[in-house]
Amino acid sequence: MKLVTFTRSGKQSYGFVDNDTITDIGQTLGNTHPDLKSLIGDDYPKLISSSADTAPRVALRPHCSSFYHLLPTPTR
């Protein structure tokens, strides 16, 4: 599974890549896990699995304008 942090319509989110789409799990888990770092710190395979069916799917291009390092939030 390829996890990504991306920007779509000016809003940063995260999800996983499936062929030519991204399943935007940040839309469904964002209230409890605002970024991938917080998701990975939890039981993320179970969380991803439980939210994947209801998460929106978006085309990689042209809808996602920017991609970031997997964990863009520095730990300091």
N, CA, C and O atoms as a printed pandas DataFrame, in Angstrom:
     atom_number atom_name residue_name chain_id  residue_number  x_coord  y_coord  z_coord
0              1         N          MET        A               1    0.847   -1.171    0.000
1              2        CA          MET        A               1    0.000    0.000    0.000
2              3         C          MET        A               1    0.896    1.239    0.000
3              4         O          MET        A               1    1.817    1.349    0.809
4              5         N          LYS        A               2    0.619    2.159   -0.907
5              6        CA          LYS        A               2    1.372    3.408   -0.998
6              7         C          LYS        A               2    0.569    4.510   -0.329
7              8         O          LYS        A               2   -0.482    4.908   -0.830
8              9         N          LEU        A               3    1.059    5.003    0.796
9             10        CA          LEU        A               3    0.415    6.107    1.501
10            11         C          LEU        A               3    0.970    7.428    0.982
11            12         O          LEU        A               3    2.165    7.539    0.704
12            13         N          VAL        A               4    0.100    8.430    0.851
13            14        CA          VAL        A               4    0.514    9.735    0.332
14            15         C          VAL        A               4   -0.158   10.859    1.112
15            16         O          VAL        A               4   -1.264   10.709    1.632
16            17         N          THR        A               5    0.531   11.973    1.178
17            18        CA          THR        A               5   -0.042   13.238    1.638
18            19         C          THR        A               5   -0.112   14.123    0.409
19            20         O          THR        A               5    0.860   14.219   -0.341
20            21         N          PHE        A               6   -1.247   14.771    0.192
21            22        CA          PHE        A               6   -1.449   15.517   -1.041
22            23         C          PHE        A               6   -2.327   16.737   -0.789
23            24         O          PHE        A               6   -2.942   16.878    0.268
24            25         N          THR        A               7   -2.367   17.615   -1.794
25            26        CA          THR        A               7   -3.249   18.773   -1.767
26            27         C          THR        A               7   -4.242   18.653   -2.910
27            28         O          THR        A               7   -3.876   18.373   -4.051
28            29         N          ARG        A               8   -5.504   18.869   -2.575
29            30        CA          ARG        A               8   -6.576   18.864   -3.577
30            31         C          ARG        A               8   -7.479   20.044   -3.295
31            32         O          ARG        A               8   -7.983   20.184   -2.180
32            33         N          SER        A               9   -7.690   20.884   -4.269
33            34        CA          SER        A               9   -8.515   22.092   -4.128
34            35         C          SER        A               9   -8.044   22.965   -2.971
35            36         O          SER        A               9   -8.856   23.549   -2.253
36            37         N          GLY        A              10   -6.727   23.050   -2.794
37            38        CA          GLY        A              10   -6.150   23.895   -1.761
38            39         C          GLY        A              10   -6.173   23.309   -0.358
39            40         O          GLY        A              10   -5.735   23.969    0.584
40            41         N          LYS        A              11   -6.668   22.095   -0.195
41            42        CA          LYS        A              11   -6.749   21.479    1.133
42            43         C          LYS        A              11   -5.843   20.253    1.194
43            44         O          LYS        A              11   -5.898   19.387    0.321
44            45         N          GLN        A              12   -5.007   20.188    2.237
45            46        CA          GLN        A              12   -4.114   19.050    2.405
46            47         C          GLN        A              12   -4.863   17.883    3.032
47            48         O          GLN        A              12   -5.673   18.067    3.940
48            49         N          SER        A              13   -4.586   16.691    2.541
49            50        CA          SER        A              13   -5.201   15.478    3.064
50            51         C          SER        A              13   -4.224   14.327    2.879
51            52         O          SER        A              13   -3.073   14.544    2.500
52            53         N          TYR        A              14   -4.669   13.115    3.142
53            54        CA          TYR        A              14   -3.826   11.935    2.969
54            55         C          TYR        A              14   -4.688   10.748    2.569
55            56         O          TYR        A              14   -5.906   10.743    2.748
56            57         N          GLY        A              15   -4.018    9.747    2.025
57            58        CA          GLY        A              15   -4.742    8.563    1.602
58            59         C          GLY        A              15   -3.791    7.533    1.054
59            60         O          GLY        A              15   -2.590    7.571    1.320
60            61         N          PHE        A              16   -4.336    6.605    0.281
61            62        CA          PHE        A              16   -3.492    5.606   -0.352
62            63         C          PHE        A              16   -3.797    5.534   -1.839
63            64         O          PHE        A              16   -4.920    5.774   -2.283
64            65         N          VAL        A              17   -2.751    5.193   -2.597
65            66        CA          VAL        A              17   -2.834    5.139   -4.047
66            67         C          VAL        A              17   -3.322    3.757   -4.464
67            68         O          VAL        A              17   -2.840    2.735   -3.977
68            69         N          ASP        A              18   -4.293    3.751   -5.380
69            70        CA          ASP        A              18   -4.808    2.518   -5.960
70            71         C          ASP        A              18   -4.916    2.741   -7.462
71            72         O          ASP        A              18   -5.874    3.347   -7.942
72            73         N          ASN        A              19   -3.930    2.250   -8.193
73            74        CA          ASN        A              19   -3.813    2.469   -9.634
74            75         C          ASN        A              19   -3.754    3.956   -9.941
75            76         O          ASN        A              19   -2.759    4.599   -9.607
76            77         N          ASP        A              20   -4.772    4.526  -10.559
77            78        CA          ASP        A              20   -4.732    5.941  -10.941
78            79         C          ASP        A              20   -5.640    6.811  -10.068
79            80         O          ASP        A              20   -6.006    7.919  -10.461
80            81         N          THR        A              21   -6.000    6.307   -8.886
81            82        CA          THR        A              21   -6.816    7.090   -7.959
82            83         C          THR        A              21   -6.180    7.095   -6.569
83            84         O          THR        A              21   -5.328    6.267   -6.243
84            85         N          ILE        A              22   -6.625    8.052   -5.772
85            86        CA          ILE        A              22   -6.257    8.106   -4.355
86            87         C          ILE        A              22   -7.540    7.939   -3.562
87            88         O          ILE        A              22   -8.533    8.621   -3.819
88            89         N          THR        A              23   -7.517    7.033   -2.603
89            90        CA          THR        A              23   -8.618    6.924   -1.655
90            91         C          THR        A              23   -8.303    7.894   -0.533
91            92         O          THR        A              23   -7.343    7.700    0.212
92            93         N          ASP        A              24   -9.099    8.923   -0.412
93            94        CA          ASP        A              24   -8.841   10.047    0.494
94            95         C          ASP        A              24   -9.344    9.718    1.900
95            96         O          ASP        A              24  -10.420   10.165    2.299
96            97         N          ILE        A              25   -8.569    8.941    2.640
97            98        CA          ILE        A              25   -8.992    8.558    3.989
98            99         C          ILE        A              25   -8.872    9.715    4.979
99           100         O          ILE        A              25   -9.432    9.656    6.074
100          101         N          GLY        A              26   -8.154   10.754    4.602
101          102        CA          GLY        A              26   -8.097   11.954    5.437
102          103         C          GLY        A              26   -9.473   12.597    5.590
103          104         O          GLY        A              26   -9.749   13.243    6.600
104          105         N          GLN        A              27  -10.331   12.422    4.595
105          106        CA          GLN        A              27  -11.693   12.959    4.669
106          107         C          GLN        A              27  -12.519   12.251    5.735
107          108         O          GLN        A              27  -13.363   12.872    6.380
108          109         N          THR        A              28  -12.284   10.968    5.924
109          110        CA          THR        A              28  -13.085   10.213    6.895
110          111         C          THR        A              28  -12.425   10.103    8.259
111          112         O          THR        A              28  -13.118    9.982    9.269
112          113         N          LEU        A              29  -11.090   10.143    8.310
113          114        CA          LEU        A              29  -10.382    9.987    9.591
114          115         C          LEU        A              29   -9.760   11.284   10.097
115          116         O          LEU        A              29   -9.154   11.299   11.168
116          117         N          GLY        A              30   -9.902   12.367    9.344
117          118        CA          GLY        A              30   -9.235   13.625    9.667
118          119         C          GLY        A              30   -9.583   14.228   11.019
119          120         O          GLY        A              30   -8.756   14.927   11.604
120          121         N          ASN        A              31  -10.773   13.981   11.530
121          122        CA          ASN        A              31  -11.145   14.542   12.838
122          123         C          ASN        A              31  -10.352   13.914   13.973
123          124         O          ASN        A              31  -10.006   14.596   14.937
124          125         N          THR        A              32  -10.062   12.627   13.871
125          126        CA          THR        A              32   -9.319   11.943   14.935
126          127         C          THR        A              32   -7.845   11.787   14.608
127          128         O          THR        A              32   -7.020   11.652   15.512
128          129         N          HIS        A              33   -7.504   11.804   13.322
129          130        CA          HIS        A              33   -6.117   11.650   12.866
130          131         C          HIS        A              33   -5.854   12.718   11.800
131          132         O          HIS        A              33   -6.068   12.470   10.614
132          133         N          PRO        A              34   -5.396   13.895   12.210
133          134        CA          PRO        A              34   -5.263   15.015   11.274
134          135         C          PRO        A              34   -4.186   14.842   10.203
135          136         O          PRO        A              34   -4.194   15.566    9.207
136          137         N          ASP        A              35   -3.264   13.902   10.387
137          138        CA          ASP        A              35   -2.213   13.675    9.401
138          139         C          ASP        A              35   -1.770   12.214    9.449
139          140         O          ASP        A              35   -2.176   11.461   10.335
140          141         N          LEU        A              36   -0.942   11.828    8.498
141          142        CA          LEU        A              36   -0.478   10.442    8.447
142          143         C          LEU        A              36    0.330   10.043    9.668
143          144         O          LEU        A              36    0.277    8.893   10.104
144          145         N          LYS        A              37    1.062   10.970   10.211
145          146        CA          LYS        A              37    1.882   10.658   11.381
146          147         C          LYS        A              37    1.008   10.172   12.533
147          148         O          LYS        A              37    1.347    9.186   13.188
148          149         N          SER        A              38   -0.096   10.839   12.785
149          150        CA          SER        A              38   -0.972   10.419   13.872
150          151         C          SER        A              38   -1.684    9.106   13.533
151          152         O          SER        A              38   -1.967    8.307   14.425
152          153         N          LEU        A              39   -1.969    8.886   12.266
153          154        CA          LEU        A              39   -2.611    7.642   11.851
154          155         C          LEU        A              39   -1.662    6.453   12.023
155          156         O          LEU        A              39   -2.061    5.408   12.535
156          157         N          ILE        A              40   -0.413    6.615   11.597
157          158        CA          ILE        A              40    0.559    5.537   11.697
158          159         C          ILE        A              40    0.882    5.222   13.156
159          160         O          ILE        A              40    1.222    4.084   13.481
160          161         N          GLY        A              41    0.778    6.218   14.036
161          162        CA          GLY        A              41    1.010    5.986   15.459
162          163         C          GLY        A              41   -0.086    5.167   16.110
163          164         O          GLY        A              41    0.068    4.708   17.241
164          165         N          ASP        A              42   -1.183    4.982   15.411
165          166        CA          ASP        A              42   -2.318    4.209   15.917
166          167         C          ASP        A              42   -2.355    2.874   15.156
167          168         O          ASP        A              42   -1.388    2.535   14.474
168          169         N          ASP        A              43   -3.422    2.136   15.258
169          170        CA          ASP        A              43   -3.560    0.851   14.563
170          171         C          ASP        A              43   -4.011    1.118   13.130
171          172         O          ASP        A              43   -5.148    0.826   12.761
172          173         N          TYR        A              44   -3.100    1.680   12.324
173          174        CA          TYR        A              44   -3.498    2.196   11.016
174          175         C          TYR        A              44   -4.021    1.160   10.026
175          176         O          TYR        A              44   -4.934    1.503    9.275
176          177         N          PRO        A              45   -3.528   -0.077    9.956
177          178        CA          PRO        A              45   -4.130   -0.994    8.979
178          179         C          PRO        A              45   -5.626   -1.219    9.240
179          180         O          PRO        A              45   -6.424   -1.283    8.305
180          181         N          LYS        A              46   -5.985   -1.335   10.499
181          182        CA          LYS        A              46   -7.392   -1.529   10.850
182          183         C          LYS        A              46   -8.207   -0.272   10.535
183          184         O          LYS        A              46   -9.320   -0.370   10.019
184          185         N          LEU        A              47   -7.665    0.893   10.839
185          186        CA          LEU        A              47   -8.363    2.149   10.572
186          187         C          LEU        A              47   -8.559    2.386    9.079
187          188         O          LEU        A              47   -9.633    2.806    8.647
188          189         N          ILE        A              48   -7.529    2.117    8.300
189          190        CA          ILE        A              48   -7.631    2.286    6.853
190          191         C          ILE        A              48   -8.674    1.333    6.287
191          192         O          ILE        A              48   -9.508    1.716    5.466
192          193         N          SER        A              49   -8.614    0.114    6.731
193          194        CA          SER        A              49   -9.569   -0.885    6.258
194          195         C          SER        A              49  -11.007   -0.500    6.565
195          196         O          SER        A              49  -11.893   -0.669    5.728
196          197         N          SER        A              50  -11.237    0.015    7.760
197          198        CA          SER        A              50  -12.599    0.356    8.158
198          199         C          SER        A              50  -13.128    1.612    7.471
199          200         O          SER        A              50  -14.342    1.786    7.361
200          201         N          SER        A              51  -12.247    2.480    7.010
201          202        CA          SER        A              51  -12.706    3.730    6.386
202          203         C          SER        A              51  -12.619    3.721    4.866
203          204         O          SER        A              51  -13.168    4.616    4.223
204          205         N          ALA        A              52  -11.956    2.752    4.280
205          206        CA          ALA        A              52  -11.714    2.760    2.831
206          207         C          ALA        A              52  -12.999    2.707    2.006
207          208         O          ALA        A              52  -13.068    3.313    0.937
208          209         N          ASP        A              53  -14.003    2.003    2.481
209          210        CA          ASP        A              53  -15.240    1.871    1.697
210          211         C          ASP        A              53  -16.028    3.171    1.606
211          212         O          ASP        A              53  -16.712    3.416    0.613
212          213         N          THR        A              54  -15.936    4.002    2.639
213          214        CA          THR        A              54  -16.708    5.244    2.653
214          215         C          THR        A              54  -15.901    6.469    2.223
215          216         O          THR        A              54  -16.473    7.538    2.004
216          217         N          ALA        A              55  -14.593    6.327    2.102
217          218        CA          ALA        A              55  -13.738    7.458    1.733
218          219         C          ALA        A              55  -13.900    7.791    0.254
219          220         O          ALA        A              55  -14.049    6.896   -0.578
220          221         N          PRO        A              56  -13.869    9.099   -0.071
221          222        CA          PRO        A              56  -13.963    9.480   -1.484
222          223         C          PRO        A              56  -12.709    9.074   -2.253
223          224         O          PRO        A              56  -11.613    9.008   -1.695
224          225         N          ARG        A              57  -12.889    8.808   -3.522
225          226        CA          ARG        A              57  -11.768    8.481   -4.400
226          227         C          ARG        A              57  -11.619    9.610   -5.419
227          228         O          ARG        A              57  -12.596   10.084   -6.000
228          229         N          VAL        A              58  -10.382   10.021   -5.616
229          230        CA          VAL        A              58  -10.107   11.110   -6.554
230          231         C          VAL        A              58   -9.022   10.670   -7.528
231          232         O          VAL        A              58   -8.146    9.878   -7.182
232          233         N          ALA        A              59   -9.091   11.190   -8.742
233          234        CA          ALA        A              59   -8.074   10.892   -9.745
234          235         C          ALA        A              59   -6.756   11.527   -9.342
235          236         O          ALA        A              59   -6.723   12.644   -8.826
236          237         N          LEU        A              60   -5.675   10.807   -9.582
237          238        CA          LEU        A              60   -4.353   11.347   -9.257
238          239         C          LEU        A              60   -4.100   12.665   -9.960
239          240         O          LEU        A              60   -3.640   13.616   -9.328
240          241         N          ARG        A              61   -4.382   12.744  -11.229
241          242        CA          ARG        A              61   -4.198   13.950  -12.014
242          243         C          ARG        A              61   -5.491   14.220  -12.755
243          244         O          ARG        A              61   -6.113   13.253  -13.195
244          245         N          PRO        A              62   -5.928   15.392  -12.923
245          246        CA          PRO        A              62   -5.352   16.664  -12.521
246          247         C          PRO        A              62   -5.842   17.143  -11.159
247          248         O          PRO        A              62   -5.494   18.251  -10.751
248          249         N          HIS        A              63   -6.631   16.355  -10.445
249          250        CA          HIS        A              63   -7.269   16.828   -9.220
250          251         C          HIS        A              63   -6.317   17.031   -8.050
251          252         O          HIS        A              63   -6.558   17.904   -7.215
252          253         N          CYS        A              64   -5.260   16.264   -7.965
253          254        CA          CYS        A              64   -4.304   16.405   -6.873
254          255         C          CYS        A              64   -3.119   17.194   -7.389
255          256         O          CYS        A              64   -2.369   16.726   -8.245
256          257         N          SER        A              65   -2.960   18.393   -6.860
257          258        CA          SER        A              65   -1.977   19.301   -7.431
258          259         C          SER        A              65   -0.587   19.169   -6.831
259          260         O          SER        A              65    0.399   19.443   -7.515
260          261         N          SER        A              66   -0.481   18.756   -5.574
261          262        CA          SER        A              66    0.825   18.676   -4.928
262          263         C          SER        A              66    0.898   17.431   -4.067
263          264         O          SER        A              66   -0.085   17.017   -3.453
264          265         N          PHE        A              67    2.093   16.842   -4.036
265          266        CA          PHE        A              67    2.340   15.707   -3.162
266          267         C          PHE        A              67    3.475   16.073   -2.225
267          268         O          PHE        A              67    4.335   16.881   -2.577
268          269         N          TYR        A              68    3.487   15.488   -1.039
269          270        CA          TYR        A              68    4.452   15.845   -0.006
270          271         C          TYR        A              68    5.165   14.608    0.483
271          272         O          TYR        A              68    4.797   13.482    0.149
272          273         N          HIS        A              69    6.197   14.837    1.284
273          274        CA          HIS        A              69    6.841   13.722    1.959
274          275         C          HIS        A              69    5.778   12.967    2.746
275          276         O          HIS        A              69    4.764   13.538    3.148
276          277         N          LEU        A              70    6.015   11.704    2.956
277          278        CA          LEU        A              70    5.026   10.883    3.648
278          279         C          LEU        A              70    4.611   11.493    4.975
279          280         O          LEU        A              70    3.426   11.497    5.310
280          281         N          LEU        A              71    5.574   12.013    5.740
281          282        CA          LEU        A              71    5.276   12.612    7.043
282          283         C          LEU        A              71    5.757   14.059    7.046
283          284         O          LEU        A              71    6.872   14.331    7.490
284          285         N          PRO        A              72    4.940   14.995    6.558
285          286        CA          PRO        A              72    5.389   16.382    6.432
286          287         C          PRO        A              72    5.516   17.140    7.735
287          288         O          PRO        A              72    6.139   18.201    7.755
288          289         N          THR        A              73    4.942   16.636    8.846
289          290        CA          THR        A              73    4.995   17.342   10.110
290          291         C          THR        A              73    6.301   16.993   10.841
291          292         O          THR        A              73    6.491   15.836   11.214
292          293         N          PRO        A              74    7.201   17.957   11.053
293          294        CA          PRO        A              74    8.457   17.632   11.750
294          295         C          PRO        A              74    8.232   17.350   13.224
295          296         O          PRO        A              74    7.323   17.898   13.846
296          297         N          THR        A              75    9.069   16.492   13.767
297          298        CA          THR        A              75    8.978   16.178   15.203
298          299         C          THR        A              75   10.093   16.910   15.929
299          300         O          THR        A              75   11.259   16.524   15.842
300          301         N          ARG        A              76    9.738   17.952   16.634
301          302        CA          ARG        A              76   10.719   18.723   17.414
302          303         C          ARG        A              76   10.056   19.296   18.620
303          304         O          ARG        A              76   10.703   19.980   19.413
